[in-house]
Amino acid sequence: MSSEVSTECLVIGAGPAGLQASYLLKRAGRDHLVLESGAAAGTFFTRFPRHRQLISINKVYTGWDDPELNLRVDWNSLLSDDPELLFTGYTPRYFPQADDMVRYLGDFAVKNDLPVRYGTRVVSVSRPDDFVVRDQHGVTYRAKRIIAATGVSKPNVPEIQGVEHAELYYDVSVDPQNFVNQKVLIIGRGNSAFETADALVETASVIHVAGPGSLKLAWQTHFVGHLRAVNNNFLDTYQLKSQNAVLDGHIAGIRRDGDDYLVKVKFQRVNEVVKEIRYDRVILATGFRFDASIFAPECRPQLTINARFPDQTSAWESVNVPDLFFAGTITQARDFKKSTSGFIHGFRYGVRALHRIHEHRYHGVDWPSRAVAPEAVTDAIIERVNRTSALWQLFAFMADAVLFGPDGVRYVEEVPVAYLHEAVARGDFGDVEEYLTVTLEYGADHDKVNPFDITAGRTSQEDTSGLDGRYLHPVVRRFRGGELVDEHHLTENLENEWDSERVHKAPLREYLR
């Protein structure tokens, strides 16, 4: 192996985002290389989630023949032209096992003959001119640009006095027999915390799950990273008085007392009363963070959101390091706890958009578009909102655009909303006099609406004046000179098929006129 390798684009990480990026680069004939510290693709999934069940939907039987529609309920497949490389062919389980993901990603890399170097751990990234990357073997890699697809690899440890006494979700035992008759505190109220709690219900004597603020449930907020029903059996044991509890408050300190731990909890529901509670075990399940330690000071990306993620532009580029881009779960900094960029079914489209951004910026390739007759715009929009998986998954974040200019009307698919506005202003899409964005969105305060409360009423299915917070709606907005002119809402319907001539097409046609 040469001690120095040069490439146009270096991808760091062969998880799902890194493989998706490599697939698109290879298909476009671009010079690139992928570096992976593990022995195979998807190393993260060989360890996480700790109890091995994924919470990403894998719906095999949909009743649809349209592969685009099927991706709405297939949250694990990467985007490719090979129908055999769909995750749904690897297991029929609705919530698959992590080992199925490892097997799938390995096959995706091999069958596409992606240029991945395994067992190659990046130890430093510097930038004297080009990026210079060194691995643990002393091999140097030079690249014009980098796509960091390393995920969130470090435990997110909050600043709690005595936190060193807690065991980390990262490496705590997953054998319930190791917790027999013990009183256990789990700090954190995300899926990893409740996944752990559910696993201990049969053996631990008492389990408390603690964290500040109100517990958020995914079925209400529409954010799939909030607590999922598949992990919330523990809530039954709390509300039905079976010795377990959810503690609403801040952990103020942990101290050792013999073989036990005394934990100060600052409760929010009772005027922030502080109570010290005794436990046998304390587990920290407070998520993960991006590791920026490999980057030298001159090219270390600025961090955001409590220093958990790299700060990024609308093109997923570091705000302070040009030509350093990000892909995968770390791109959730752009839509944190709002849409789905932190998950495969969201960031697979983000990676495709990132590839198109690179094709334009570095190779002069225009974003794919098609000409549309002015009188056919309504049908084009209706056809897309009834089929698109990208706008469905990355709701409110990804848009289609209809561009009006002196040369006619063009339809452009799957552009991040923020990037679209900036790109039109720069002239990246040519001479645009006016443009429409087409998104799928929930209504305002949708995360505050109880979708099962029938006393709240509902908006009429023929009302276009606003969005019902419980349902996904297509929204068409008109922009001129970078300013929002007006907008039109397609009315909600329970089948999510916006194809009624009277209710959907005619009002949209009138709006566009």
N, C-alpha and C positions, 0 to 999 in steps of 0.2 A: 504494500500500500504506500502510495506517495505520501511524503510528509507535508505536502501542501496541495490543496485541491481548490480550484477556482470554479465558480458557478454563478449564474446570473441571479438566482433566487435560492435562498436557503430556508427550508422549513424545519423548525425545531419542534419535534414531537410527532409521533405516529399514532396518536389517538384518532378518534373520528374526524376531527376538524383538520388535522394534518394530512390525513389520507384523502379527505375530500379536496383539499387544496392541491395535493399532488396529482390526483386524478384529472382535475381540470387543467393544470399546467401541462401534464403529459399529453392530453388530448389536443391542446393547442400547439404542441411541439416546442414548448419552452424549456430551456436549459434550467434544471433545478436538481436539488438533492434534499432528502429528508434524513434528519439525524434523530435517532431514538435511543434513549438510555436503556430501555428494557430489552429483553431477549426476543420479544415479538411485539406485534401491533397491539394497541389497547392495553398496555401494562396496567393502567389505573384500574381497569375492571377486573384484574386478577385479585385485587384486594378490596375494592369498594363496589357497591355498598357492603359493609361488613357482614350482614346477614344474607347477602347474595341475591335478594330479590330486587329487580329493577322496578321503578314506578312509572316507566314509560310504556305507553299503550302499544300493544301488538295485536291489532285486530285482523285476523286472517280472513274471516268470512264477512264480506261487506254487502254483497248483493250487487256490487258495481263491477262493470268490466273496464271502466276507465282508470288507467294507472295513476293519472293525476288526482282523481278523486280519492283513490285508495290511500294516497299519502296523507290525507287529512286524518286518518285513523291508524297510520303506521308511523310511530314516533321514533323509530330506530334505524330505518334504512338510510343509507347515503344515496346521493343523487348519482345515477349512472345510466348508461344506455343498455345495460345488460339486465333483462328481467329475472335472470337467475340470481342476481346479486341484490335481492330484496330480503330484508331480515325476516319477513313473514314466512319464508321458506325454511327457516332454521329451527323454528319451534312454533307450536300452535298456542302456547300459553299467552294469555292476555297480559299478564305481568311476568315477563320472562326472567330467567336466571342470568346473572352476570356472566357466567361461563359461556352462555349462548352468544353474548356480545363479543367476548374474546375470540370465539371461534369464527364469528361472522367477520370481524375486522381483519383477522388473519387471512381469511379467504379473499377479502376485498383487495388486500395488498398484493397477494400472490397472483390472483387471477388477472389483475390489471398490470402486473409486472412493474409495480411502482418502485422507484429508485430509493429504497430505504436502507440506511446503514444501522443495523441493530447493535446493541451493546456499545453504543457511542454516546457517552454522557458529556454534554457541554459543560466545561468548567469556567470558561470566560468568553466574554464578547467585548471587543474593543472596536474603535473606529478611528484609525489614523487617517484613512481616506475612504477606502471601501470598508465594509464590516470585516473584521478578522475574528474568527471563532476558533477556539482551541478545545479539543476533547481530552479525555483522561489519558489517552495514549500519546499525547503530544502532537497529534496531527492538527494542522492548521487549515482552515477553510476560509476562502475569501469570497465575498458575495456583494453584489450591488444593493440588494435589499434582503430583508429578513421577514419571514412570517413566523411569529412566535405562537405556537399552538400547544403550549405546555400545560394548559389547564391551571387549576388551583391546587398546587401540590403541597403547600405547607398548612398545618393546622392553624386555625384562627384562634389565638389565645387572648381572651379579654384581660384587661388590667384589673385583676381581683387580688387583694392581699391574700397571700397563701395559696394562690392558684397552682403552685408547683405540687401541692398535695393531691391534686385531682388526676385521675387517669384519663387519658385521651381516647376519644372514639377511634382515633387513628390506629391504636394498638391494644385497646382493652380486650379482655377475653370475650369471646362470643359463645362460650359454653355456659348455658344457664345453670349447670350444676355447680359452677364456681360461685354462685350467688345464693345458695340455699339458705333460707331463713335470715337473710341479711336485709337491713334497711338501707336503701340506695337512693342517692340524690343524683339526678341527671340535669346538668345545667345546659340550657338551650331548648328551644321549642320548635325546631324545624323537623324535617322528616328523619334525619339521622337520630335525633333525640327520641322521637316516638317509635322509630324502628327498634331502637335499643330497649325502650320500655316495654314494648309488646313482647319482645323475646324473653323478658325476665318475669312476666306476670305469673307464670306457673311456679316459680321457685323463690323469688324474693318475698320477704314478709311484707315490706312496705316499699313503694316506689313513689318518689316525688319528682315531677318534672317542673323546672323553674325557669322563669325568664320575665323580662319586663314587658309592659304593654299588653294589649288584648291579643289573645290567640287568634290567628287568622287561618281560615279554612279555604282550601283551594276552590271548592265548589261554590264559594260565595265571591271570592276575589278574582277568580279566573286566572290567577297566577299559579302555574303548576308547581312552583317551588314552595308554596305555602303547604300547610299540613294536608296531606292527601287522605282520602277515606281508607285506602288500603293500609295505612299506618295508624289509624285512629281508634282501633279497638280499645286502647287504653282509656279513652274518654268514658266509655261505658263503665269501666271499673271505678272511675272517679265519681261520676254522677249517680251511680247505683250503690254508692257507699260500700266499696269493697277494699278499704284500707289505703288505696292509692289516691294521689291528689296532684292537681296542677297548681303550682304556686305562682301568683302574679306579683312579681317584684324583682328587685335587684339583689344579687349576691354581694354582700358587703365585705365578706372575709371568710377564710377557711383556716382553721387551726387544728393541729393534732392534739388529742387528749387521750393518752395511752394508746390503745388499739383502735380508738374511734376518731371521728372528726366532728368538730363543732363548727357549724356553718351559720353565719349571721345572714338572715334574710330580711331585707327591707321591703315590707309588704306595701303595695300601692293601693289596695282596696280599703285599708283601715288607717288612713292618714299617715301612711308610711311608718307604721310601727315596726320596730326592729326586734326580731325574735331569733334566739340562738337554738338551733335544732341539732340533735345528735344523729350521726349516720355511721354505718359500717364502711360504706364505699361512696366516693364522689366521682362522677364521670363527667367529663367536659365534652359536649357535643355541640359546639358553636360554629361549625362550618370550617371552611378552608380559605386560603388566600394565595394570591400570585406571589411567586418567588422571583424577586428582581436582583438577587445577590450575584448572579453570574455576569451582570452587566457592569462594565467599568464606568467610573463617574462621568466620563464625557459622553456616554451613550446610555446612561441609565434612565429608563422611562419614568416620568412623573406618575405618581400613584394617586388614586382617588377612592372615595367611599371608605373612610377609615383605613386608608392605605391597603385595601384588600385587592384592588384591581388596577391595571394600568389605565391612565387617563387617555382618552382617544378622541380623535376627530370624527366627523361624520363618515369618513372613509376608512375607519378603524386603524388610523395611523397614529402613532404616538404624538401627543401634542408638543413634545419638546425634542424628539429625535426623528428627523425626516427619514423616510424609507424603512422605518421599523413599523411593521404592521402586526395586527393581532387577529387570531381566529379562534373560534370555539367558545367554550364557556366563559372565558375571560372577557368576551365582548358584551357580556350582560351589563357592564358599566354603562352602556348606551341606553338601556331600557330597564334599569334595575328594578326588579319586582313589579314590572308593569307588563312586559310581553315575554317572549320565549327565547331570547338570544342566548340564554344560559344553558339551553338544552338542544340535543341533536335535532329534534324536529323544528327548531327555530334556526340554529346557526348553520345548518346545511345550506339554507337559502342565503344566509349572510355571507358564507364563503363563496357561493356562486356570484353574488353581487361584488364581493371584493375582487374576484378574478376579473370581472368585467371592468371594474375600475382600473385595475392594473393593465389590462389589455389596451385601454384607451390611453392611460398616462404614459406607459413605457413602450407601447408598440403601435400607437396611432390607430387602433381598431375601434370603430364606433360601437356604441352600445347597440345590441340588436334591436331593430325596430321594423315595423311594417307600415306601408301606406294604407290609409283608410279613407274611403269616400266620406265627405261630411254627413251625408244622409245615413251612413252606416255606423256612425259612432255609437248610437244607443245599443244596437245589436252587439257591437264589439264589447261594450262594457258588460252587458247582461251575460254574454257568453262567458266572459272571464270570471265574473263574480260567482257564477254557478259551477265553475270547474277548478279555479285556482286553489292550490294547496299552500303556496307561499303566503298570500295575503290572509288566508284562513289561519295559518299557524302564527305568523308574525303580525298579528292584528295591531293596527294603529301605527306600526313601525315601518312596514313595507308597503309600497304603493305601486300601482300601475299609473302611467301618465299618458294623457292624450295631448300632443303638442300641435299647436296651430301656428303656422308660419307662412311666409310668402310662397313657399313651394308646396303647400298643401298641408294635409293632416297626417301625423304619424302616431302610431301606438307603440309605447315602450313598456315592457313588463318588468316588474320586480325591482324597483329602485328604492333604496331607503329614503324615507320622506325628507329627512334633514339634508341628505346628500343631494337629492333632486333639486331642492330650492337653490342650493349653492352652485350646482353644476349648470343649471339654466342661467343663473346670473353671470357665470363665467363665460358662457357661450359654448360649453362642452357639447350641447345638443343642437348646435347650429343656431340659426335665426328663429327665435321663438317669440311670437307676439303675445301669446296667451296660452295657458295650459290648464288642464284638469288633472287632479289627483283622484285616484280611485282606491279607497281603503276599505277594510272591514273593521268595524269598531263596536265596542260596547258603549252604552250611554254614560253620561256623567254620573259620578258617584256609584258606578256599577258595583264596586266592592263593598258598598254599604247596604245593598239591597238583599234581603233574605229571599232567595228565589222560590222558597216553598211557602211563603206567607201569602195566602190568597186574599187576605184582607187589604193588602196593599194595592189591589187592583192591577190593571195593566193598560198600556196604551192600545188604542184601536189598531188593528192590523192595516188599516187604510189611512192612518195618520202619518203624514210626512213632516210634521212640524218639529219633531224631536226624536230622540232615541230612547227606547225602553232599556234601562240599565241591565236587565236580565238576559238580553238576547243580542246576538251579533247582527249588525246591520251594515250594508254597503253605504258608503258616504262618498259623494262626488263633490269636490271643491274646485272652484274656479279661481285662478290667479292671473293677475296682470301686473307687469312691472314689479314682480316680487311680492305684491300685496294680495291678500285674500279679498276677493270681490263678493262672493256669495257661496252657498253650498246647498246641496240637495240630498235628502235621506231617502233611500229606498225603504219602504215599510217592512217591518219584521213579518216573518211567517214561520210557522212551526216546522215546516219541512226544509227550511233554508234553501228554497228554490225560488229565486226572484225572476219569474218568467211569465207572470200574469200580464196580459196586454193592457187591461184596464187599470190594475193596481200598481204595476211596476213600469212597464214599457212606455205607456202613453204619458204618465207624469214626467218621466225622465226625458222623453223626446221633447216635451213642451219646455222643460227647463233648459235643455240644450239649444232650443230654437232661439 
